[in-house]
Amino acid sequence: MSAPLRPRPAAQLGPAAPRDSAVTGTPTSRLLTVGVVGAGRVGAVLGAALAAAGHRVVAVAGDSGTSRARLALLLPEVPRRQVTAVARAAADLLLIAVPDDALAAVVADLVDRGALHPGQVVAHTSGAHGLAVLAPAAAVGARPLALHPAMTFTGTPDDLPRLAGISYGVTAPADLRPLAARLVADLGGVPEWVAEGDRPLYHAALAHGANHLVTLVNEATDRLRDAGVARPEKVLAPLLRAALENALRLGDDALTGPVSRGDAGTVERHLARLAATAPESVPAYLALARRTADRAIAAGRLRPVDAQPLLGVLAGTSREVAA
């Protein structure tokens, strides 16, 4: 278990002034009065990180048993309130950390109930959404901010050290950028400015890389078990760590394996055995093998003439799967 959180005073950016000239109603001091709506893995952890940075987290909304247990670990002294009460208590910053598809309804309900006020910064943590989803809040004078941490969360104190140095996908009006950058710095991160229209692509890239990586690793683990390997994680760990580090450092030059060599016979045997043992894995293997071949050819790792037998195997199996 991690050590208990202790709020630490945040360093001043410069001489204090009573109000921020760029953001009406937001104090220039780092010490903000914050409310958090959504005590899921992200909301509870970011709330704890803001408290540790010296901000006043005054209320949080989260009613499930899991949320209560998470808050007992991460924000034990912060009172739980209903969503509307949290929004009204959040004098400076309201952080909304709810699922993507629920976000618009939460914002609309807060506006309908008159829970938001002019000058209040209303930030959400969704990667898929930008500022448009906060338009109803902006219409009543709140300041909209999209603040997405590019990190996977467990919802435990162990997440807090992982925040150091991570990127945040930030979309903000120009006059709110200084405050957004300051909040990210308080969280120990680095802002990555994402245009409104690019939010879906930004989020798709992260989901493709992180979420599908989990699926891919678990697929490999299951197939190793099918092959009689008692501890597949022990076999995979050094291989996958090296592959990830090489891919991040070298790009497509890190590619190895039968597809990059054009070993059509090996890939054909893979597909035959997968079809017999775990047919549900065949479509994913095919899709990734074809995309790997495309990238290997484009990077000059695989000559088009050498790729033809391999592409034939992949195309033939694709037709069989479709049939």
C-alpha positions as a printed Julia matrix, in Angstrom:
323×3 Matrix{Float64}:
   0.0     0.0     0.0
   1.26    3.47   -0.85
   1.95    5.98    1.9
  -0.94    8.32    2.82
  -1.2    11.44    0.73
  -0.05   14.67    2.29
  -1.01   17.92    0.58
   2.05   19.87   -0.36
   2.12   23.64   -0.95
   2.35   24.54   -4.6
   5.07   26.9    -5.71
   3.91   30.32   -6.8
   4.3    31.24  -10.46
   5.03   34.83   -9.62
   3.65   37.75   -7.62
   0.11   36.97   -6.52
  -2.76   39.09   -7.74
  -6.37   39.03   -6.6
  -7.82   37.77   -9.88
  -6.52   36.28  -13.12
  -6.77   38.86  -15.87
  -7.03   36.18  -18.54
  -9.64   34.05  -16.8
 -12.39   36.03  -15.17
 -13.31   34.66  -11.78
 -10.29   32.32  -11.48
  -7.7    33.21   -8.81
  -4.15   33.62  -10.02
  -2.9    31.57   -7.06
  -2.46   27.86   -7.65
  -4.78   27.29   -4.7
  -8.14   26.58   -6.34
 -11.41   25.44   -4.82
 -12.21   22.23   -6.67
 -15.12   19.81   -6.93
 -14.95   16.42   -8.61
 -17.93   14.77  -10.29
 -17.23   11.09  -10.83
 -15.22    8.99   -8.38
 -14.09    6.46  -10.95
 -10.49    5.53  -11.49
  -9.57    8.81  -13.17
 -11.6    11.29  -11.15
 -10.55   10.01   -7.73
  -6.86    9.89   -8.67
  -6.78   13.34  -10.27
  -8.7    14.75   -7.32
  -6.09   13.28   -4.96
  -3.29   14.67   -7.14
  -4.82   18.15   -7.09
  -5.19   17.96   -3.32
  -1.57   16.83   -2.99
  -0.57   19.87   -5.08
  -2.21   22.12   -2.51
  -5.61   22.77   -4.09
  -8.77   22.65   -1.95
 -10.85   19.69   -3.07
 -14.06   20.49   -1.21
 -16.57   17.93   -2.5
 -16.8    14.85   -4.65
 -19.69   12.88   -6.17
 -19.6     9.09   -6.22
 -22.26    6.81   -4.8
 -21.35    3.23   -5.68
 -19.68    0.93   -3.17
 -16.58    0.86   -5.34
 -16.48    4.65   -5.46
 -16.83    4.94   -1.7
 -13.97    2.48   -1.16
 -11.8     4.34   -3.66
 -12.5     7.69   -2.02
 -11.68    6.26    1.4
  -8.2     5.54    0.06
  -7.6     8.61   -2.06
  -9.71   11.46   -0.64
 -10.69   10.32    2.85
 -11.34   13.81    4.22
 -13.37   15.14    1.29
 -17.13   14.97    1.79
 -19.27   13.09   -0.71
 -22.15   15.14   -2.09
 -24.75   14.93   -4.8
 -23.6    16.07   -8.22
 -25.41   19.41   -8.09
 -24.01   20.22   -4.64
 -20.48   19.4    -5.8
 -20.85   21.74   -8.77
 -22.05   24.58   -6.57
 -19.23   24.05   -4.08
 -16.58   24.09   -6.81
 -16.01   27.83   -6.78
 -13.05   27.76   -9.17
 -12.79   24.38  -10.9
 -15.31   21.62  -11.51
 -13.66   18.44  -12.77
 -16.1    16.07  -14.49
 -14.71   12.56  -14.83
 -17.56   10.42  -16.13
 -17.78    7.96  -19.06
 -17.65    9.55  -22.51
 -21.25    8.75  -23.4
 -22.57   10.15  -20.1
 -20.73   13.45  -20.27
 -23.21   15.47  -22.34
 -26.14   14.48  -20.11
 -24.24   15.41  -16.93
 -23.32   18.83  -18.31
 -26.87   19.49  -19.54
 -28.35   18.5   -16.17
 -26.0    20.79  -14.27
 -26.98   23.68  -16.53
 -30.69   22.92  -16.2
 -30.38   22.92  -12.41
 -28.5    26.22  -12.36
 -25.51   24.6   -10.64
 -22.82   26.34  -12.72
 -21.77   29.95  -12.47
 -19.93   32.48  -14.66
 -16.15   32.34  -14.44
 -16.12   28.79  -13.07
 -13.8    26.49  -15.03
 -15.64   23.33  -16.04
 -13.16   20.68  -17.16
 -13.76   17.13  -18.32
 -11.29   14.26  -18.57
 -12.66   12.59  -21.72
 -10.16   11.92  -24.47
 -12.82   11.61  -27.14
 -14.53   14.96  -26.46
 -13.29   18.49  -26.82
 -15.05   21.73  -25.96
 -18.27   21.21  -27.92
 -19.73   18.92  -25.27
 -19.3    21.76  -22.76
 -21.16   24.31  -24.92
 -24.19   24.43  -22.56
 -21.86   25.27  -19.67
 -20.11   27.94  -21.73
 -23.49   29.42  -22.62
 -24.1    30.24  -18.94
 -20.64   31.8   -18.53
 -18.56   28.84  -17.37
 -15.11   28.38  -18.91
 -14.74   25.08  -20.84
 -11.64   22.9   -20.68
 -10.84   19.4   -21.98
  -8.08   17.8   -19.9
  -7.34   14.15  -20.69
  -4.5    12.25  -18.99
  -2.75    9.9   -21.42
  -2.41    7.15  -18.83
  -4.19    3.99  -17.74
  -5.52    4.01  -14.19
  -6.22    1.43  -11.5
  -8.0     3.86   -9.18
  -5.57    3.27   -6.3
  -2.83    5.34   -4.65
  -0.35    3.43   -6.8
  -1.48    5.58   -9.73
  -0.18    8.8    -8.2
   3.55    8.26   -8.86
   2.72    7.3   -12.45
   1.36   10.79  -13.13
   4.85   12.28  -13.1
   5.81   13.29  -16.62
   2.74   11.99  -18.45
   1.07   13.94  -21.24
  -2.37   15.51  -21.04
  -4.4    16.04  -24.19
  -5.63   19.59  -23.66
  -8.17   21.56  -25.66
  -8.84   25.04  -24.33
  -9.85   28.52  -25.48
  -6.79   30.71  -25.99
  -7.44   32.78  -22.87
  -7.68   29.64  -20.71
  -4.42   28.09  -21.89
  -2.26   29.61  -19.11
  -4.51   28.12  -16.43
  -4.67   24.78  -18.28
  -0.88   24.63  -18.48
  -0.63   25.48  -14.79
  -3.07   22.72  -13.81
  -1.18   20.17  -15.87
   2.07   21.29  -14.24
   0.47   20.94  -10.8
  -0.45   17.37  -11.74
   3.18   16.74  -12.7
   2.38   16.43  -16.4
   3.06   18.03  -19.76
   0.32   19.58  -21.95
  -0.21   18.29  -25.47
  -2.43   20.82  -27.23
  -5.05   19.03  -29.33
  -7.34   20.86  -31.74
 -11.07   20.42  -31.27
 -11.52   18.53  -34.54
  -8.63   16.2   -33.76
  -9.95   14.9   -30.44
 -11.54   11.72  -31.9
  -8.33   10.86  -33.77
  -6.2    11.6   -30.71
  -8.37    9.33  -28.59
  -8.56    6.62  -31.24
  -4.75    6.5   -31.33
  -4.51    6.1   -27.56
  -7.24    3.47  -27.41
  -5.73    1.58  -30.33
  -2.33    1.59  -28.68
  -3.22    0.97  -25.03
  -6.57   -0.81  -24.9
  -5.87   -3.08  -27.85
  -2.44   -3.8   -26.43
  -4.12   -5.32  -23.37
  -6.28   -7.48  -25.62
  -3.29   -8.5   -27.72
  -1.2    -9.45  -24.68
  -4.04  -11.5   -23.22
  -4.62  -13.23  -26.56
  -0.93  -14.18  -26.67
  -1.12  -15.36  -23.07
  -4.12  -17.56  -23.8
  -2.52  -19.12  -26.89
   0.66  -19.92  -24.93
  -1.47  -21.69  -22.34
  -3.1   -23.62  -25.19
   0.42  -24.62  -26.25
   1.13  -26.02  -22.79
   3.15  -23.13  -21.36
   2.49  -23.06  -17.61
   3.61  -19.47  -17.0
   3.03  -17.5   -20.2
   3.59  -14.15  -18.49
   7.17  -15.19  -17.69
   7.79  -16.0   -21.36
   6.13  -12.85  -22.68
   7.37  -10.21  -20.23
  10.96   -9.73  -21.5
   9.92  -10.16  -25.14
   7.08   -7.65  -25.0
   9.04   -5.1   -22.98
  11.85   -5.21  -25.52
   9.43   -5.02  -28.44
   7.64   -2.0   -26.96
  10.85   -0.15  -26.16
  12.25   -0.87  -29.61
   9.03    0.2   -31.35
   8.94    3.5   -29.46
  12.62    4.13  -30.21
  12.97    2.76  -33.75
   9.49    2.84  -35.26
   8.99    0.31  -38.08
  12.69   -0.55  -37.97
  11.93   -2.5   -34.79
   9.81   -4.98  -36.74
  10.91   -8.62  -36.69
   9.2   -11.96  -37.21
   7.76  -14.02  -40.06
   5.61  -11.29  -41.63
   8.55   -8.88  -41.9
  10.57  -11.67  -43.57
   7.77  -12.73  -45.9
   7.7   -16.26  -44.44
   4.41  -17.3   -46.01
   4.73  -20.95  -44.95
   5.19  -20.08  -41.29
   2.22  -17.71  -41.3
   0.1   -20.32  -43.06
   0.92  -22.86  -40.32
   0.09  -20.26  -37.66
  -3.32  -19.7   -39.19
  -4.07  -23.4   -39.58
  -3.29  -24.15  -35.95
  -5.16  -21.09  -34.71
  -8.2   -22.1   -36.74
  -8.14  -25.53  -35.08
  -7.41  -24.35  -31.55
  -8.84  -20.83  -31.17
 -10.78  -19.8   -34.28
 -11.91  -16.61  -32.53
  -8.3   -15.4   -32.73
  -7.97  -15.81  -36.49
  -9.62  -12.52  -37.63
  -7.44  -10.42  -35.31
  -4.27  -12.25  -36.37
  -5.18  -11.73  -40.03
  -5.93   -8.04  -39.64
  -2.72   -7.36  -37.76
  -0.6    -9.52  -40.09
  -1.93   -7.68  -43.15
  -1.32   -4.28  -41.58
   2.15   -5.41  -40.47
   2.93   -6.49  -44.03
   1.77   -3.14  -45.38
   4.0    -1.26  -42.96
   6.96   -3.58  -43.61
   6.66   -2.98  -47.35
   6.3     0.79  -46.94
   9.33    0.91  -44.63
  11.46   -1.09  -47.06
  11.73   -4.01  -44.64
   9.95   -6.35  -47.05
  10.27   -6.2   -50.84
   6.92   -6.26  -52.65
   8.03   -9.23  -54.77
   8.9   -11.19  -51.62
   5.61  -10.24  -50.03
   3.39  -11.75  -52.72
   3.25  -15.34  -51.34
   2.54  -13.99  -47.87
  -0.19  -11.65  -49.11
  -1.69  -14.57  -51.0
  -1.89  -16.62  -47.8
  -3.5   -13.75  -45.94
  -5.97  -13.02  -48.73
  -6.93  -16.68  -49.09
  -7.52  -17.12  -45.39
  -9.48  -13.87  -45.32
 -11.88  -15.27  -47.92
 -12.25  -18.49  -45.92
 -13.05  -16.57  -42.74
 -15.56  -14.36  -44.56
 -17.28  -17.42  -46.02
